[in-house]
Amino acid sequence: MKIRKAFFTVLLIGCVAGNINSQEKKYTFFGSYDYGIGNIPYHAVGIGIIHNTYATNASTTYDNADVNGDAYFENGVLSDKLNLNFTGLEILYKIPVFSSKFDVTWKIGLGIQSYSINKDFNLLGTYPSHNNYTLKGSIVTTLAGVEINYQLLKNVSIGMETSILPGNYKKLTNADSPSYTYTDNVTRLSSGLKIKVSI
């Protein structure tokens, strides 16, 4: 899974100014999972339903920085909590390799991906303040990926999967300030181990 560096938008509290003498970054990750149901009736082409979710949070601790442009240097913590959820239809193309127990499955999908990020600004110093807001939005997007599977039991296989999910958002909104829109590009490569149960 792609590890995404922490980012923060300071549109609500001004532009970043001054020098940062020291900065410590701390990242914690929840990870991602996906599940789907489908059927491959002709051993080559099939359709399915897929759901993929991704969640991560990151925080940045800063020291002696003027992050809100008021000419005062403060200490504090900036943190983000991001959640992405993709649900859609996929077309599968399965190719047996090596033996009947191994296969490579290519897939493409189309669906809706929702976006939610909570931003928390905790400023300490001359004029301490605490701001917290959430940006939300959704887009129609695609998914493209490949799986390598091994048939462990009659209806159970294990393998590896990787896929790319574009995520260029141009109209994210804050419920407290709906007249303003924000942008973010969270295109990501999702990879991991998987267990597939056929029904």
Phi, psi and omega per residue, in radians:
M1 nan 2.461 -3.120
K2 -1.284 2.254 3.087
I3 -1.572 2.132 -3.023
R4 -1.818 2.208 -3.113
K5 -1.130 2.631 3.130
A6 -1.140 2.451 3.082
F7 -2.363 2.674 3.081
F8 -2.560 2.525 -3.137
T9 -1.853 2.214 -3.106
V10 -1.928 0.583 3.138
L11 -1.125 -0.589 -3.082
L12 -1.392 -0.362 -3.078
I13 -2.126 0.243 3.051
G14 1.793 -3.123 -3.105
C15 -1.574 2.685 3.113
V16 -1.287 2.318 3.100
A17 -2.467 2.896 3.108
G18 1.487 -3.071 -3.119
N19 -1.917 2.525 3.072
I20 -1.773 1.987 -3.098
N21 -1.357 -0.645 3.103
S22 -2.619 2.537 -3.108
Q23 -2.556 2.346 3.122
E24 -2.148 2.243 -3.134
K25 -1.930 2.431 3.114
K26 -2.309 2.232 -3.108
Y27 -2.092 2.397 2.975
T28 -2.298 2.503 -3.022
F29 -2.266 2.416 3.043
F30 -1.580 -0.703 3.113
G31 1.870 -2.799 -3.117
S32 -2.541 2.791 3.050
Y33 -2.577 2.781 3.018
D34 -2.538 2.687 3.073
Y35 -2.545 2.725 -3.122
G36 -2.770 2.846 3.032
I37 -2.213 2.570 -3.124
G38 -2.999 3.114 -3.136
N39 -2.552 2.363 3.084
I40 -2.022 1.520 -2.995
P41 -1.270 -0.464 -3.061
Y42 -1.917 0.273 3.073
H43 1.145 0.134 -3.117
A44 -2.362 -0.828 -3.064
V45 -2.182 2.430 3.108
G46 -2.684 3.047 3.083
I47 -2.241 2.762 -3.125
G48 -2.763 3.057 3.043
I49 -2.009 2.322 -3.106
I50 -2.224 2.499 3.006
H51 -2.270 2.241 3.122
N52 -2.253 2.268 3.112
T53 -2.179 2.554 -3.124
Y54 -2.434 2.313 3.131
A55 -2.450 2.419 3.101
T56 -2.680 2.708 3.010
N57 -2.413 2.594 -3.107
A58 -2.543 2.583 3.120
S59 -2.364 2.608 3.104
T60 -2.219 2.163 3.061
T61 -1.723 2.241 -3.124
Y62 -2.159 2.746 -3.073
D63 -2.354 2.242 3.045
N64 1.019 0.982 -3.139
A65 -2.314 2.475 3.080
D66 -1.653 1.494 -3.038
V67 -1.474 -0.262 -3.118
N68 -2.022 0.178 3.018
G69 1.195 0.480 -3.135
D70 -1.750 0.199 3.120
A71 1.231 0.203 3.046
Y72 -1.995 2.446 -3.134
F73 -1.669 2.216 -3.074
E74 -2.158 2.951 2.965
N75 -1.938 2.832 3.105
G76 2.942 -2.969 -3.108
V77 -2.373 2.301 3.014
L78 -1.982 2.317 -3.117
S79 -2.466 2.623 3.113
D80 -2.224 2.488 2.985
K81 -2.250 1.967 -3.027
L82 -1.924 2.401 3.049
N83 -2.329 2.254 3.078
L84 -2.187 2.389 3.115
N85 -2.356 2.094 3.131
F86 -1.965 2.267 3.066
T87 -2.350 2.268 -3.123
G88 -2.959 -3.016 3.084
L89 -1.735 2.589 3.112
E90 -2.355 2.607 3.014
I91 -1.878 2.294 -3.069
L92 -1.980 2.464 3.054
Y93 -2.267 1.936 -3.006
K94 -1.778 2.280 3.130
I95 -2.198 2.015 3.060
P96 -1.145 2.459 3.095
V97 -2.378 2.619 3.100
F98 1.130 -1.022 3.133
S99 -2.677 3.098 -3.117
S100 -1.183 -0.252 -3.113
K101 -1.521 -0.329 3.134
F102 -1.827 2.515 3.029
D103 -2.632 2.707 2.967
V104 -1.958 2.234 -3.128
T105 -2.097 2.071 3.058
W106 -1.602 2.579 -3.126
K107 -2.577 2.551 2.989
I108 -2.313 2.579 -3.084
G109 -2.502 2.840 3.087
L110 -2.438 2.298 -3.126
G111 -2.945 -2.888 -3.127
I112 -1.962 2.304 3.086
Q113 -2.035 2.148 3.098
S114 -1.637 2.646 -3.057
Y115 -2.285 2.331 3.041
S116 -2.557 2.186 3.090
I117 -2.317 2.282 3.076
N118 -1.791 2.187 -3.123
K119 -1.960 2.299 -3.099
D120 -2.212 2.132 3.127
F121 -2.005 1.982 3.140
N122 -2.041 1.786 -3.094
L123 -1.748 2.294 3.119
L124 -2.094 2.557 3.118
G125 2.443 -2.480 -3.054
T126 -1.037 -0.836 3.109
Y127 -2.174 1.429 -3.097
P128 -1.147 2.565 3.089
S129 -2.692 2.811 3.125
H130 -2.408 2.074 3.123
N131 -2.125 2.433 3.133
N132 -2.517 2.256 3.097
Y133 -2.650 2.857 -3.101
T134 -2.201 2.311 3.044
L135 -1.809 2.421 -3.135
K136 -2.385 2.740 3.077
G137 -3.135 3.019 3.085
S138 -2.640 2.651 3.131
I139 -2.465 2.756 2.934
V140 -1.513 2.225 -3.088
T141 -2.516 3.112 -3.077
T142 -2.020 2.976 3.044
L143 -2.462 2.410 3.063
A144 -2.430 2.331 -3.092
G145 -2.864 -3.107 -3.136
V146 -2.533 2.549 3.094
E147 -2.166 2.569 2.951
I148 -2.088 2.089 -3.007
N149 -2.158 2.613 3.025
Y150 -2.166 2.212 -3.114
Q151 -1.334 1.775 -3.098
L152 -1.390 -0.829 3.079
L153 -2.253 -3.134 -3.080
K154 -0.990 -0.761 -3.097
N155 -2.007 0.182 -3.078
V156 -2.244 2.283 3.056
S157 -2.325 2.711 3.094
I158 -2.149 2.736 3.134
G159 3.111 -2.849 3.131
M160 -2.178 2.610 -3.098
E161 -2.449 2.481 2.999
T162 -2.461 2.474 -3.132
S163 -2.658 2.714 3.092
I164 -1.979 2.370 -3.134
L165 -2.196 1.875 3.062
P166 -1.114 2.536 -3.132
G167 -2.670 1.198 -3.141
N168 -1.739 1.816 -3.092
Y169 -1.726 2.281 -3.112
K170 -2.052 -0.122 -3.087
K171 -2.390 0.939 3.044
L172 -1.333 2.467 -3.086
T173 -2.226 2.695 3.056
N174 -1.900 2.181 -3.091
A175 -1.019 -0.509 -3.139
D176 -1.375 -0.377 3.135
S177 -2.405 1.217 -3.019
P178 -1.152 -0.282 -3.127
S179 -1.340 -0.267 3.126
Y180 -1.741 2.467 3.059
T181 -2.126 2.675 -3.072
Y182 -2.253 2.826 3.137
T183 -2.144 2.683 3.044
D184 -2.853 2.490 3.080
N185 -2.025 1.949 -3.099
V186 -2.074 0.612 3.041
T187 -0.961 2.327 -3.033
R188 -2.484 2.707 3.022
L189 -1.844 2.102 -3.109
S190 -1.884 2.182 -3.133
S191 -2.374 2.633 3.089
G192 2.995 3.067 3.079
L193 -1.424 2.698 -3.134
K194 -2.572 2.675 2.989
I195 -2.085 2.224 -3.094
K196 -2.056 2.256 3.094
V197 -1.955 2.120 3.136
S198 -1.584 2.456 3.138
I199 -2.172 nan nan
